[in-house]
Amino acid sequence: MTKIIVSYCLKPQVTKEEYEKYFRKEKYSLVTSFPSVKSFELNKVVNVMEGEKTADYMGILEIESLEAYQKDRETEKFLAR
């Protein structure tokens, strides 16, 4: 298994509540429908130990392989979002 860590920075006009609702209702179900994805979790970045916070959320995906995940992302279902 391979893990991918993705940082998400919200646009100024998007609230955390709006993003979390979008994640629960749309993004999570889409990404976890991919055969290559074994798990997907979203973590809110509250603070950092050093420097400035550069992301609002961190997504952690556990995938079968990078090649399989890239293939899943090329589907019409993913590209249409």
Beta strands, then each sheet from edge to edge (+ up, - down):
strand 1: 2-8
strand 2: 37-44
strand 3: 57-63
sheet 1: 1+ 3- 2+
end
